[in-house]
Amino acid sequence: MTITIEIPPDIEEALREQWQDLPRAALEAVALEGYKQGALTLGQVGALLGMESRWDVRQYLADRGVGIVLSDADLDDDLRGLTKLEPRTK
């Protein structure tokens, strides 16, 4: 899906000065706000931002001051990942 938003040229210029990659910054803003409001899971944030590791997503959110709230779907994903781990040998 492609979403287009209209931004007045002067505001676009100000935003580009702050965030060189304005489309990426807008995508990250959607991901962060979607997660904060409970519309997106950790996995969905990762998919939206192209992150393969859930730990990378958690670090990304933590770096931006966003607390981690695990949904049932997040916990299920974590459990599936843990069951795939090989036991360590001594």
N, CA, C and O atoms as a Tinker XYZ file with bonds, in Angstrom:
   360  protein
     1  N      0.839000   -1.172000    0.000000    73     2
     2  CA     0.000000    0.000000    0.000000    64     1     3
     3  C      0.886000    1.238000    0.000000    63     2     4     5
     4  O      1.895000    1.296000    0.704000    81     3
     5  N      0.515000    2.177000   -0.759000    73     3     6
     6  CA     1.210000    3.454000   -0.798000    64     5     7
     7  C      0.290000    4.514000   -0.234000    63     6     8     9
     8  O     -0.883000    4.596000   -0.599000    81     7
     9  N      0.832000    5.326000    0.660000    73     7    10
    10  CA     0.069000    6.426000    1.248000    64     9    11
    11  C      0.762000    7.715000    0.856000    63    10    12    13
    12  O      1.981000    7.838000    0.977000    81    11
    13  N     -0.007000    8.662000    0.393000    73    11    14
    14  CA     0.530000    9.957000    0.011000    64    13    15
    15  C     -0.044000   11.016000    0.932000    63    14    16    17
    16  O     -1.250000   11.054000    1.178000    81    15
    17  N      0.830000   11.879000    1.441000    73    15    18
    18  CA     0.354000   12.998000    2.254000    64    17    19
    19  C      0.864000   14.295000    1.642000    63    18    20    21
    20  O      1.975000   14.358000    1.117000    81    19
    21  N      0.055000   15.296000    1.719000    73    19    22
    22  CA     0.424000   16.612000    1.205000    64    21    23
    23  C      0.978000   17.448000    2.346000    63    22    24    25
    24  O      0.327000   17.614000    3.377000    81    23
    25  N      2.185000   17.975000    2.158000    73    23    26
    26  CA     2.827000   18.825000    3.143000    64    25    27
    27  C      3.211000   20.124000    2.445000    63    26    28    29
    28  O      3.831000   20.095000    1.382000    81    27
    29  N      2.852000   21.252000    3.027000    73    27    30
    30  CA     3.249000   22.527000    2.412000    64    29    31
    31  C      4.766000   22.587000    2.230000    63    30    32    33
    32  O      5.510000   22.091000    3.076000    81    31
    33  N      5.226000   23.188000    1.138000    73    31    34
    34  CA     6.666000   23.197000    0.823000    64    33    35
    35  C      7.560000   23.709000    1.947000    63    34    36    37
    36  O      8.635000   23.155000    2.176000    81    35
    37  N      7.136000   24.754000    2.652000    73    35    38
    38  CA     7.988000   25.292000    3.720000    64    37    39
    39  C      8.126000   24.311000    4.885000    63    38    40    41
    40  O      9.186000   24.224000    5.505000    81    39
    41  N      7.060000   23.579000    5.178000    73    39    42
    42  CA     7.111000   22.582000    6.249000    64    41    43
    43  C      7.940000   21.376000    5.799000    63    42    44    45
    44  O      8.711000   20.817000    6.579000    81    43
    45  N      7.773000   20.985000    4.540000    73    43    46
    46  CA     8.592000   19.891000    4.006000    64    45    47
    47  C     10.071000   20.238000    4.112000    63    46    48    49
    48  O     10.878000   19.399000    4.512000    81    47
    49  N     10.429000   21.457000    3.761000    73    47    50
    50  CA    11.829000   21.878000    3.825000    64    49    51
    51  C     12.353000   21.811000    5.262000    63    50    52    53
    52  O     13.464000   21.340000    5.506000    81    51
    53  N     11.547000   22.284000    6.199000    73    51    54
    54  CA    11.965000   22.247000    7.606000    64    53    55
    55  C     12.149000   20.809000    8.082000    63    54    56    57
    56  O     13.102000   20.507000    8.800000    81    55
    57  N     11.248000   19.935000    7.686000    73    55    58
    58  CA    11.352000   18.534000    8.095000    64    57    59
    59  C     12.559000   17.855000    7.454000    63    58    60    61
    60  O     13.254000   17.078000    8.111000    81    59
    61  N     12.813000   18.142000    6.179000    73    59    62
    62  CA    13.961000   17.539000    5.501000    64    61    63
    63  C     15.282000   18.000000    6.109000    63    62    64    65
    64  O     16.260000   17.252000    6.121000    81    63
    65  N     15.309000   19.243000    6.618000    73    63    66
    66  CA    16.524000   19.716000    7.286000    64    65    67
    67  C     16.781000   18.900000    8.549000    63    66    68    69
    68  O     17.929000   18.616000    8.891000    81    67
    69  N     15.715000   18.532000    9.230000    73    67    70
    70  CA    15.831000   17.749000   10.470000    64    69    71
    71  C     16.036000   16.269000   10.188000    63    70    72    73
    72  O     16.870000   15.620000   10.821000    81    71
    73  N     15.274000   15.737000    9.236000    73    71    74
    74  CA    15.287000   14.300000    8.922000    64    73    75
    75  C     15.631000   14.127000    7.455000    63    74    76    77
    76  O     14.724000   14.188000    6.625000    81    75
    77  N     16.839000   13.923000    7.099000    73    75    78
    78  CA    17.247000   13.826000    5.695000    64    77    79
    79  C     16.307000   12.944000    4.873000    63    78    80    81
    80  O     15.931000   13.302000    3.758000    81    79
    81  N     15.933000   11.794000    5.427000    73    79    82
    82  CA    15.073000   10.839000    4.724000    64    81    83
    83  C     13.647000   10.976000    5.257000    63    82    84    85
    84  O     13.230000   10.234000    6.146000    81    83
    85  N     12.916000   11.926000    4.706000    73    83    86
    86  CA    11.570000   12.225000    5.187000    64    85    87
    87  C     10.615000   11.041000    5.057000    63    86    88    89
    88  O      9.861000   10.790000    5.997000    81    87
    89  N     10.601000   10.295000    3.946000    73    87    90
    90  CA     9.708000    9.133000    3.883000    64    89    91
    91  C      9.994000    8.097000    4.981000    63    90    92    93
    92  O      9.064000    7.531000    5.556000    81    91
    93  N     11.275000    7.852000    5.271000    73    91    94
    94  CA    11.627000    6.891000    6.320000    64    93    95
    95  C     11.194000    7.422000    7.693000    63    94    96    97
    96  O     10.680000    6.668000    8.519000    81    95
    97  N     11.402000    8.710000    7.929000    73    95    98
    98  CA    11.005000    9.304000    9.205000    64    97    99
    99  C      9.491000    9.206000    9.395000    63    98   100   101
   100  O      9.020000    8.942000   10.501000    81    99
   101  N      8.731000    9.416000    8.325000    73    99   102
   102  CA     7.272000    9.303000    8.409000    64   101   103
   103  C      6.865000    7.863000    8.700000    63   102   104   105
   104  O      5.956000    7.624000    9.494000    81   103
   105  N      7.530000    6.902000    8.065000    73   103   106
   106  CA     7.240000    5.496000    8.298000    64   105   107
   107  C      7.539000    5.116000    9.748000    63   106   108   109
   108  O      6.758000    4.409000   10.384000    81   107
   109  N      8.670000    5.589000   10.263000    73   107   110
   110  CA     9.021000    5.313000   11.652000    64   109   111
   111  C      8.013000    5.940000   12.610000    63   110   112   113
   112  O      7.666000    5.342000   13.629000    81   111
   113  N      7.546000    7.135000   12.289000    73   111   114
   114  CA     6.552000    7.794000   13.141000    64   113   115
   115  C      5.259000    6.985000   13.194000    63   114   116   117
   116  O      4.647000    6.853000   14.254000    81   115
   117  N      4.848000    6.448000   12.053000    73   115   118
   118  CA     3.648000    5.607000   12.009000    64   117   119
   119  C      3.863000    4.340000   12.840000    63   118   120   121
   120  O      2.985000    3.928000   13.598000    81   119
   121  N      5.034000    3.731000   12.691000    73   119   122
   122  CA     5.329000    2.512000   13.442000    64   121   123
   123  C      5.338000    2.778000   14.943000    63   122   124   125
   124  O      4.741000    2.023000   15.711000    81   123
   125  N      6.006000    3.839000   15.362000    73   123   126
   126  CA     6.076000    4.167000   16.786000    64   125   127
   127  C      4.702000    4.481000   17.365000    63   126   128   129
   128  O      4.333000    3.968000   18.422000    81   127
   129  N      3.966000    5.306000   16.683000    73   127   130
   130  CA     2.635000    5.677000   17.188000    64   129   131
   131  C      1.692000    4.481000   17.162000    63   130   132   133
   132  O      0.894000    4.290000   18.080000    81   131
   133  N      1.786000    3.681000   16.113000    73   131   134
   134  CA     0.957000    2.473000   16.039000    64   133   135
   135  C      1.239000    1.530000   17.191000    63   134   136   137
   136  O      0.319000    0.929000   17.746000    81   135
   137  N      2.513000    1.397000   17.556000    73   135   138
   138  CA     2.868000    0.529000   18.679000    64   137   139
   139  C      2.382000    1.129000   20.000000    63   138   140   141
   140  O      1.804000    0.432000   20.833000    81   139
   141  N      2.624000    2.430000   20.181000    73   139   142
   142  CA     2.216000    3.089000   21.432000    64   141   143
   143  C      0.715000    2.983000   21.664000    63   142   144   145
   144  O      0.270000    2.854000   22.805000    81   143
   145  N     -0.062000    3.036000   20.597000    73   143   146
   146  CA    -1.519000    2.979000   20.726000    64   145   147
   147  C     -2.053000    1.555000   20.749000    63   146   148   149
   148  O     -3.256000    1.345000   20.900000    81   147
   149  N     -1.174000    0.583000   20.601000    73   147   150
   150  CA    -1.598000   -0.809000   20.644000    64   149   151
   151  C     -2.151000   -1.344000   19.334000    63   150   152   153
   152  O     -2.710000   -2.440000   19.296000    81   151
   153  N     -1.999000   -0.579000   18.262000    73   151   154
   154  CA    -2.493000   -1.017000   16.958000    64   153   155
   155  C     -1.515000   -1.996000   16.302000    63   154   156   157
   156  O     -1.918000   -2.803000   15.464000    81   155
   157  N     -0.227000   -1.929000   16.679000    73   155   158
   158  CA     0.801000   -2.787000   16.095000    64   157   159
   159  C      1.517000   -3.578000   17.183000    63   158   160   161
   160  O      1.735000   -3.079000   18.287000    81   159
   161  N      1.878000   -4.807000   16.861000    73   159   162
   162  CA     2.690000   -5.628000   17.753000    64   161   163
   163  C      4.166000   -5.361000   17.468000    63   162   164   165
   164  O      4.511000   -4.674000   16.507000    81   163
   165  N      5.028000   -5.914000   18.317000    73   163   166
   166  CA     6.467000   -5.798000   18.054000    64   165   167
   167  C      6.816000   -6.379000   16.692000    63   166   168   169
   168  O      7.599000   -5.797000   15.940000    81   167
   169  N      6.233000   -7.525000   16.380000    73   167   170
   170  CA     6.501000   -8.161000   15.099000    64   169   171
   171  C      6.068000   -7.299000   13.924000    63   170   172   173
   172  O      6.761000   -7.231000   12.909000    81   171
   173  N      4.936000   -6.650000   14.059000    73   171   174
   174  CA     4.455000   -5.784000   12.983000    64   173   175
   175  C      5.342000   -4.549000   12.823000    63   174   176   177
   176  O      5.595000   -4.104000   11.704000    81   175
   177  N      5.810000   -4.001000   13.937000    73   175   178
   178  CA     6.735000   -2.861000   13.860000    64   177   179
   179  C      8.000000   -3.295000   13.128000    63   178   180   181
   180  O      8.505000   -2.581000   12.262000    81   179
   181  N      8.506000   -4.475000   13.485000    73   179   182
   182  CA     9.701000   -4.982000   12.823000    64   181   183
   183  C      9.495000   -5.174000   11.331000    63   182   184   185
   184  O     10.353000   -4.814000   10.525000    81   183
   185  N      8.352000   -5.744000   10.966000    73   183   186
   186  CA     8.062000   -5.959000    9.546000    64   185   187
   187  C      7.955000   -4.629000    8.809000    63   186   188   189
   188  O      8.465000   -4.483000    7.698000    81   187
   189  N      7.294000   -3.671000    9.430000    73   187   190
   190  CA     7.107000   -2.362000    8.804000    64   189   191
   191  C      8.440000   -1.653000    8.581000    63   190   192   193
   192  O      8.630000   -0.967000    7.577000    81   191
   193  N      9.360000   -1.827000    9.531000    73   191   194
   194  CA    10.642000   -1.125000    9.452000    64   193   195
   195  C     11.769000   -1.979000    8.873000    63   194   196   197
   196  O     12.915000   -1.536000    8.798000    81   195
   197  N     11.434000   -3.213000    8.462000    73   195   198
   198  CA    12.436000   -4.072000    7.836000    64   197   199
   199  C     13.454000   -4.630000    8.812000    63   198   200   201
   200  O     14.608000   -4.852000    8.445000    81   199
   201  N     13.042000   -4.857000   10.048000    73   199   202
   202  CA    13.927000   -5.430000   11.059000    64   201   203
   203  C     13.611000   -6.907000   11.210000    63   202   204   205
   204  O     12.454000   -7.288000   11.392000    81   203
   205  N     14.634000   -7.731000   11.134000    73   203   206
   206  CA    14.425000   -9.175000   11.228000    64   205   207
   207  C     14.373000   -9.668000   12.668000    63   206   208   209
   208  O     13.648000  -10.617000   12.968000    81   207
   209  N     15.119000   -9.046000   13.550000    73   207   210
   210  CA    15.228000   -9.505000   14.928000    64   209   211
   211  C     14.268000   -8.741000   15.835000    63   210   212   213
   212  O     14.211000   -7.512000   15.803000    81   211
   213  N     13.519000   -9.483000   16.641000    73   211   214
   214  CA    12.623000   -8.842000   17.609000    64   213   215
   215  C     13.435000   -8.054000   18.637000    63   214   216   217
   216  O     12.967000   -7.054000   19.181000    81   215
   217  N     14.671000   -8.525000   18.895000    73   215   218
   218  CA    15.521000   -7.799000   19.837000    64   217   219
   219  C     15.923000   -6.450000   19.263000    63   218   220   221
   220  O     16.053000   -5.474000   20.002000    81   219
   221  N     16.122000   -6.387000   17.947000    73   219   222
   222  CA    16.420000   -5.102000   17.303000    64   221   223
   223  C     15.238000   -4.154000   17.446000    63   222   224   225
   224  O     15.417000   -2.960000   17.688000    81   223
   225  N     14.028000   -4.691000   17.295000    73   223   226
   226  CA    12.820000   -3.862000   17.433000    64   225   227
   227  C     12.722000   -3.351000   18.869000    63   226   228   229
   228  O     12.452000   -2.172000   19.096000    81   227
   229  N     12.940000   -4.236000   19.825000    73   227   230
   230  CA    12.872000   -3.819000   21.231000    64   229   231
   231  C     13.898000   -2.742000   21.532000    63   230   232   233
   232  O     13.594000   -1.781000   22.239000    81   231
   233  N     15.111000   -2.886000   21.007000    73   231   234
   234  CA    16.146000   -1.881000   21.221000    64   233   235
   235  C     15.775000   -0.568000   20.542000    63   234   236   237
   236  O     15.970000    0.509000   21.106000    81   235
   237  N     15.239000   -0.664000   19.330000    73   235   238
   238  CA    14.803000    0.518000   18.586000    64   237   239
   239  C     13.769000    1.302000   19.407000    63   238   240   241
   240  O     13.873000    2.522000   19.541000    81   239
   241  N     12.781000    0.600000   19.950000    73   239   242
   242  CA    11.746000    1.261000   20.749000    64   241   243
   243  C     12.337000    1.845000   22.025000    63   242   244   245
   244  O     12.022000    2.976000   22.395000    81   243
   245  N     13.188000    1.085000   22.697000    73   243   246
   246  CA    13.802000    1.559000   23.933000    64   245   247
   247  C     14.641000    2.812000   23.685000    63   246   248   249
   248  O     14.631000    3.740000   24.493000    81   247
   249  N     15.366000    2.836000   22.569000    73   247   250
   250  CA    16.190000    3.999000   22.227000    64   249   251
   251  C     15.351000    5.254000   22.023000    63   250   252   253
   252  O     15.851000    6.374000   22.131000    81   251
   253  N     14.084000    5.056000   21.731000    73   251   254
   254  CA    13.183000    6.188000   21.510000    64   253   255
   255  C     12.253000    6.426000   22.696000    63   254   256   257
   256  O     11.276000    7.169000   22.597000    81   255
   257  N     12.569000    5.788000   23.810000    73   255   258
   258  CA    11.807000    6.008000   25.039000    64   257   259
   259  C     10.443000    5.374000   25.060000    63   258   260   261
   260  O      9.582000    5.778000   25.842000    81   259
   261  N     10.230000    4.384000   24.214000    73   259   262
   262  CA     8.940000    3.717000   24.153000    64   261   263
   263  C      9.021000    2.441000   24.978000    63   262   264   265
   264  O      9.835000    1.562000   24.694000    81   263
   265  N      8.174000    2.341000   26.003000    73   263   266
   266  CA     8.152000    1.156000   26.844000    64   265   267
   267  C      7.598000   -0.037000   26.089000    63   266   268   269
   268  O      6.723000    0.099000   25.234000    81   267
   269  N      8.117000   -1.198000   26.415000    73   267   270
   270  CA     7.687000   -2.433000   25.775000    64   269   271
   271  C      6.486000   -2.990000   26.528000    63   270   272   273
   272  O      6.542000   -3.224000   27.735000    81   271
   273  N      5.420000   -3.194000   25.803000    73   271   274
   274  CA     4.228000   -3.846000   26.352000    64   273   275
   275  C      3.972000   -5.053000   25.467000    63   274   276   277
   276  O      3.645000   -4.916000   24.288000    81   275
   277  N      4.122000   -6.225000   26.044000    73   275   278
   278  CA     3.973000   -7.434000   25.243000    64   277   279
   279  C      2.513000   -7.853000   25.153000    63   278   280   281
   280  O      1.835000   -8.028000   26.165000    81   279
   281  N      2.049000   -8.008000   23.932000    73   279   282
   282  CA     0.690000   -8.494000   23.687000    64   281   283
   283  C      0.714000  -10.020000   23.715000    63   282   284   285
   284  O      1.785000  -10.627000   23.749000    81   283
   285  N     -0.440000  -10.624000   23.699000    73   283   286
   286  CA    -0.512000  -12.082000   23.615000    64   285   287
   287  C      0.207000  -12.582000   22.363000    63   286   288   289
   288  O      0.892000  -13.604000   22.402000    81   287
   289  N      0.049000  -11.857000   21.253000    73   287   290
   290  CA     0.705000  -12.252000   19.999000    64   289   291
   291  C      2.226000  -12.180000   20.152000    63   290   292   293
   292  O      2.940000  -13.053000   19.659000    81   291
   293  N      2.724000  -11.143000   20.833000    73   291   294
   294  CA     4.167000  -11.026000   21.055000    64   293   295
   295  C      4.673000  -12.187000   21.898000    63   294   296   297
   296  O      5.710000  -12.775000   21.591000    81   295
   297  N      3.947000  -12.517000   22.956000    73   295   298
   298  CA     4.359000  -13.618000   23.822000    64   297   299
   299  C      4.337000  -14.948000   23.076000    63   298   300   301
   300  O      5.227000  -15.780000   23.256000    81   299
   301  N      3.326000  -15.146000   22.246000    73   299   302
   302  CA     3.268000  -16.370000   21.435000    64   301   303
   303  C      4.459000  -16.458000   20.490000    63   302   304   305
   304  O      5.059000  -17.521000   20.332000    81   303
   305  N      4.799000  -15.325000   19.858000    73   303   306
   306  CA     5.963000  -15.300000   18.960000    64   305   307
   307  C      7.241000  -15.617000   19.720000    63   306   308   309
   308  O      8.083000  -16.370000   19.231000    81   307
   309  N      7.397000  -15.044000   20.925000    73   307   310
   310  CA     8.579000  -15.321000   21.732000    64   309   311
   311  C      8.650000  -16.802000   22.097000    63   310   312   313
   312  O      9.717000  -17.412000   22.026000    81   311
   313  N      7.533000  -17.369000   22.482000    73   311   314
   314  CA     7.507000  -18.778000   22.863000    64   313   315
   315  C      7.877000  -19.669000   21.677000    63   314   316   317
   316  O      8.630000  -20.631000   21.834000    81   315
   317  N      7.354000  -19.355000   20.501000    73   315   318
   318  CA     7.704000  -20.130000   19.306000    64   317   319
   319  C      9.204000  -20.036000   19.032000    63   318   320   321
   320  O      9.837000  -21.027000   18.670000    81   319
   321  N      9.763000  -18.850000   19.203000    73   319   322
   322  CA    11.197000  -18.677000   18.987000    64   321   323
   323  C     12.025000  -19.447000   20.002000    63   322   324   325
   324  O     13.052000  -20.026000   19.650000    81   323
   325  N     11.596000  -19.460000   21.241000    73   323   326
   326  CA    12.331000  -20.179000   22.279000    64   325   327
   327  C     12.299000  -21.685000   22.054000    63   326   328   329
   328  O     13.282000  -22.375000   22.324000    81   327
   329  N     11.185000  -22.191000   21.566000    73   327   330
   330  CA    11.094000  -23.645000   21.352000    64   329   331
   331  C     11.979000  -24.100000   20.201000    63   330   332   333
   332  O     12.275000  -25.289000   20.086000    81   331
   333  N     12.404000  -23.178000   19.352000    73   331   334
   334  CA    13.282000  -23.522000   18.224000    64   333   335
   335  C     14.751000  -23.564000   18.634000    63   334   336   337
   336  O     15.584000  -24.066000   17.879000    81   335
   337  N     15.085000  -23.043000   19.820000    73   335   338
   338  CA    16.468000  -22.991000   20.242000    64   337   339
   339  C     16.987000  -24.390000   20.556000    63   338   340   341
   340  O     16.274000  -25.237000   21.094000    81   339
   341  N     18.233000  -24.597000   20.208000    73   339   342
   342  CA    18.908000  -25.864000   20.513000    64   341   343
   343  C     19.380000  -25.810000   21.955000    63   342   344   345
   344  O     19.857000  -24.767000   22.401000    81   343
   345  N     19.258000  -26.910000   22.700000    73   343   346
   346  CA    19.789000  -26.918000   24.059000    64   345   347
   347  C     21.314000  -26.815000   24.034000    63   346   348   349
   348  O     21.973000  -27.381000   23.162000    81   347
   349  N     21.854000  -26.094000   24.993000    73   347   350
   350  CA    23.314000  -25.960000   25.079000    64   349   351
   351  C     23.892000  -27.216000   25.694000    63   350   352   353
   352  O     23.314000  -27.809000   26.605000    81   351
   353  N     25.043000  -27.607000   25.179000    73   351   354
   354  CA    25.736000  -28.757000   25.750000    64   353   355
   355  C     26.911000  -28.243000   26.559000    63   354   356   357
   356  O     27.468000  -27.183000   26.271000    81   355
   357  N     27.279000  -29.005000   27.569000    73   355   358
   358  CA    28.402000  -28.590000   28.432000    64   357   359
   359  C     29.713000  -29.000000   27.858000    63   358   360
   360  O     30.757000  -28.732000   28.452000    81   359
